[in-house]
Amino acid sequence: MTEDKNQKAKQLAELKQRQSKLKEMGGEDRVAAQAKRGKLNARERIDMLLDKGTFHETGMFARSRGGSYGDVPADAVVTGYGKVDGRGVYIYAQDFTSMGGTMSEMQGRKICDLMDSAMKTGCPVIALNDSGGARIQDGVDSLSAYGQLFRRNTLASGVVPQICAILGPTAGGGVYSPALMDFIFMVKGISYAFITGPRVVKAAIGQDIGEEELGGAIVAQQKSGVACRSEDSEADCFRNIRELLSYLPSSNRKPPPRVDWGDSPERTDDKLFDIVPANLRRPYDMHKLIKSIFDQRQDGRPNFFELFPLFATNIITCFSRLNGCSVGIIANQPMSKAGALDIDACDKASRFIRFCDAFSIPVINLVDVPGYMPGTDQEWGGIIRHGAKMLFAYSEATVPKLTLTIRKAYGGSYLGMCGKDLGTDAVFCWPSTVLAVMEAEGAAPIIYRRELQAAENPDELLQTKIREYREEFANPYRAAEHLHIDDVINPAETRPKLIAALEMALGKVEEGPDRKHGIIPT
C-alpha cells in the first residue's frame, strides 16, 4: 500500500509539474515582453473574458510533430470551454509568447476539435487571435491546418455564432479564418490585419506604409469594413463581446434570449415626432429614434449595440430589444450621405440581415432613404450587384420583418429597405411619410411637362405642381389604399405598435422552395 501511495503521489506530482510548466507559456522573458507591448497573454485574456472560475482547458499537452525548434507549450494555443453570463462557450487564444502563436498542424487540430464540439453541442465559438501566421518550419502541414479551419468556419456558419478578437498581428492566410466568422473585434494600437504586411508591400510595389496605416483597428473598420468594432482596450473589447453575446442565441437550434429590462410595452413618446424635421432634406440623428423606440435600460446604459459604427455610416446596423425580444435594427442615417444606399451600406446591411435570419433574430427597418447614391464611382463599383444583395437577403429571410418609414422612401430604395413586396410582415408609416418613384422636384417637371411649357410663369406653376404631386401621389394614404402599407400611425405610438406587430409575427411559419441554397449576387 505504501508503495502504491508513493507511486501515485509521484504521478500526481509529475502531472502538476507538467501543468505548471505549460502554464508558463513561452517563459518569463517572453511573457514580460508581451506585457511590455501593452498586451495581455493568452491565459489572462481567457480569464478576463469568461465568467470567473469557469474555464476548462483542453489539449494542454498537445505537441507539434516538428522537433527542430524544441517544445512549444500547448503548441501555441490555449483551447477549452467556459461560460459567459452563465451560458457555455468554446474559446481559443493563440499564445504569441510561444513561437509567435504560429499555426502548426497540432494547433490547427486543437482548434478544429473545438469547432467540432461547438457545432455538436450548440455553443458559440470565441477566437482570440494573436499570431505571426503559418509556422514556416511545418511547411505544408501548417497550410493544411488553415484549410481545415476554414472549412470548419464555413460549416459552423449559421449554426453557432462565431466571434473573433484580433489582439495582435494576423496576416496572410491567418486573416481568412476571422473573415469567415460572424464578427471581428480589434483593439487600437495592438491589432493588425492584412494579407501582405508592410515589408511585402514595400518589396512588391515599393510603397512605404506602416502596420497601423495598412491594417490597424481603425483602418480595418472605417476603410475596409473588416472589423465590426475597434475598441480602446482589451478590457473594453471583452466587455463588448460579452454584450454582443447577450443578444444572440447559443445556436440556430435555440431562440434568441428574451430579457426584461423593465420598460413598459405601452410607453409612448409625444416628443418623438419633433426629432424629425419637416424639411425632407434636413438631417437628424437616427440614433435618437432608436433610443426612444426600443427598450430602455433602467441603469441608463445604452439600449443598443452598434456594429460597424465607423463603416458605411449612412446605414446603422445594431442589436437592441423590443419588449424583451432580441432584435436586429437596420436604419438609414440622414446625418451621413442623407441616408442614401451605396455599395458599402448594401454590403453591411445584407450580411447583417442574413446573420439575423440564420439565428432567428427579428429584423426591424427604420426607413428614411432618398435613393441609391449616384455617380460613376458607384455605378462602376457595382452598385447594381451590391444593391441586389439587400433585395436577396430581405427576400430570403423568413424571420419576422417589420418596416417603419419615418419620412421618405423613393424609387428602388423603397424596396431596397424592405418594402412589403419582399415579404415584410408589417409595414407602418408616419403621416409625414413621402412614398414615390422619385422626389417631387424631379417628378413634377416630367409629369406636368406640357403644362409647364405652355405656362406664362413656369417657375411659379412648377412649385404649385410640386405641392400637388406630394398631396396626390406621394402621401402615405395612397399607399395604404392599395395595401402597400398596413397602417399610418401616430409617431408617439410607434413603440407599442411595433411591439404588437412583433408579438404577432414571432410565431409565423414560412418555408421557402425546395432547393439546396440560393445564389446571392456577388
Steps between C-alpha positions, in 0.01 A plus 500: 500500500780739587667427167168567318456830680854606420456412135170689476644798685787502254259487206293787639813704563612441140157608372512816707853576384410453134189718534696769679768501232247527219319786672823698490441520122806636320687567821544793735692718253254462216198548725664818630566616143132448418400713797751768399320532168184583695344163428349232721612142448277218381406371845436848642269572211292189555475569873388859436236409241335198660299477821744464787612143569307339211782426253591139432801448277525233232803383304752645743753226430483527119843501341606574145651220293781737409792482738767717346379804691441329835187465710225759453272517807146386408621548142445876527125499553288468814168328429203405714152593613337711767207734554396855418211622716434137591478375141752255356754613238804345337809719488854497372782750541819495296809537716735752342764430768546149356639497145309821430169312524569352158266245347623142486336167428423432868384853571260462209378165630436644845292782356313273259414257780361793695295616198360150453394489864338843473286391205395177674409664830361823355729750671659821365869511406728784609843533337773721645752539219860608558727327253786542258320279248593154372792327672759499224685199642186286467470566127184377331376346827436852631318599179288187527409601855371833373299328228331269749420797723350696208274205425388481865427874500286452190314198637433680829365807322134542591524214751675670792609863538871548426674802652865592450714754682821587316739597780835516324628430150282289272639475152501293184275195501436556869260788429256278314379308802387826667351614167290181488366563851202718585657791690855634528613723786831686501684715755663829412878497512553124524285339227607460138333310216628483144567248225848636429692692767693825455827327404334299224318809376830687488676218316216440254389850403745731671242658730610608847222445752481410868299224666249741654428678172482176303283291728456652845173489695358828369602434138359146511162637601472842339660428163477127430202403716685193628457570873156559645644681804827677581537520878721719720633212713488125540274544802252700287524236229413214734222697666342568160536139386301404809245771416467373142449142620213615723292566186583173323371146538758233576421328170244488221322230700404742775295823506671833567504590870207705626600745774269739683672836557195634683367728225124511441373367165231770513744790536438780252710805414330825398840656421599235245343687206694815592834328435432479126504828302209565263749611235579175317861604441589603853703237687437356847661224704317167460666378822260726693200312361658164583564612857135601542318218318682194632520366856682733735720373778425617850871544578545759225734286287463516119200305376658391172823336391628639172712310249732676254435846649785650291431314172222588254363749752204578271337186635478379860511132593454416866338267751247613757190366676130554442281383787792284610550337158842519342466682166726613219453859383583636156454876472591770253710776657409844356809648667723314250452525122135583574447131580539398135592142416845447354724199441637477853161560663343220295779257589479593867122464517465182293749305712327616818160394365630153418658463844174595671304262279742212570451540876127584507549863606214723373601788272354848545559762232486874566480668161588850386669449165536738203619229261819335385818706493557634146828538312759310301682375813185317605395380155845377401554355848195279455214664692260286294639169623572627851152650529355171381652335808258688724202402286618138509562501876163655587310274260677190629454580870216315673534666841243762604563818296347834592547825307428853620546787256577817691515770236567389143577205273558551129525268204692177524623588848138473620529130419866482598407587858251211521172615352198275544560322172817335637301300755482755780256400774386850595565838338429828676538864403491825688255758357800706386618225267561564132490184286563538129691383196707817532497822701249765401763742368602242241161349426290815450698633199451162329131447578393859430747573219243620246321728745829652608606562141175686429498701825571873513682454830641144495704540822194599702292222344774249572488575872122455493534168317764380744252558784225328303722201431580458869136530600365270230769240436765503772302482825476178705121476466517420129735210583268392784201499264680248281618293800869572446511604863297361788444813705579869532580554867537779749878531555447514877355146483786351298634282780172324598404460134830328416479281809148382416604417143814321616316286753257388228781420255717303742310177444484517122601206282638573155666239283692573184525288185666160505861572403855454621559875534451821311781683321554844651620772260877550520 
